[in-house]
Amino acid sequence: AQPSSGTVFISGGAFAAIEQAPTTSGFGVPDADASGTVAGGALGIGVHLTEKVSARFEWSLTDTLTRRQDGYVYPYINPELLAAFSGPSLTIGRLDDAGLSLVPFTPETKRSTKAGLALLGYHVAAGRASIELLGGLGLLNTDVETSYDVRIARGSTFPAPASGYKTSNYHAVAVVGADVAVTLTEHAAVVPQVRAYALNGALSLRPALSLRWTF
């Protein structure tokens, strides 16, 4: 049976964020694939406007998705030894004497997201289940931390550690989804569901399982 108009429901669950992103490139060299899968959680609250139409707001966040690029080695010259060999006597052949070494480094990118979704749903009863088709808008916050190499001599006898920078961006996205609410009791239901959105050529698909309580 369809819920009556005006009833309120809350939900909570876990999902897998399957990120399919196009491979980018920097300095003419392709980066590692930015795609991956990461766990997340979501909370929601909604109201049945009619027996077949509902409105809801959902808030979700994901764990950190870490992607590593191919490692490389970085040439480093000990600044103290270099000073001893500086001047006219310094030649390329004497760089080894000045403490030339190769330092390994693996760049990586860490990304996590938070999202608020405003959705409308259309419900079709099917026995103990309610099939719900959803669509709406979302505000997506993406935090990205990218490491880079700063092995520049700073008066130290060892290379400076790798550093990084952080960015935080907000984007509006169109969201589609579907729920299958299977009734457990008069108030409780288990809900397999999926949400999907696209942004800048990347697709995020989020299959989930949640519990719903209708008041």
RAFEN-V380604 format. One line per field, one symbol per residue. ss: DSSP state (H for helix, E for strand, C for the rest). psi: psi as a letter, one per 20 degrees, with the letter a starting at -180 (. if undefined). burial: b if it has 24 or more other ideal C-beta (glycine too) atoms within 12 Angstrom, else e. A space follows every 50 residues. Layout:
ss = ???
psi = ???
burial = ???
This chain:
ss = CCCCCCCEEEEEEEEEEEEECCCCEECCEECCCCCEEEEEEEEEEEEECC CCEEEEEEEEEECCEEEECCCEEEEEECHHHHHHCCCCCCCHHHCHHHCE EEEEECCEEEEEEEEEEEEEEEEEEECCEEEEEEEEEEEEEEEEEEEECC CCCCCCCCCCCCEEEEEEEEEEEEEEEEEEEEECCCCEEEEEEEEEEEEC CEEEEEEEEEEEEEC
psi = qqqqpiqqqqqqaqrooopoqqprqpkjpprqpjrrpqqrqqqqprqoha hipqqqpqpqqrrpoppprprrqppppohghhhhjrahiprhijhhhjkp rppqpoqqpppqqqqppoqqqpppqnciqopppqqbqqopppppppqrpl lppkjrjqqqqqarqqqoqpqpqppqaqqnoopgahhqqpnprqqqqqpl iqpopnqrprpppp.
burial = ebbeeeeebbbbbbbbbbbebeeeeeeeeeeeebbbebebbbbbbbbbee eebbbbbbbbbbeebbbebeeeeeebbbeeebeeeeeeeeeeeeeeebbe eebebebbbbbbbbbbbbbbbbbeeeeeebbbebbbebbbbbbbebeebe beeeeeeebeeeeeeeeeeeeebebbbbbbbbeeeeeebbbbbbbbbebe ebebbbbbbbbbbbe
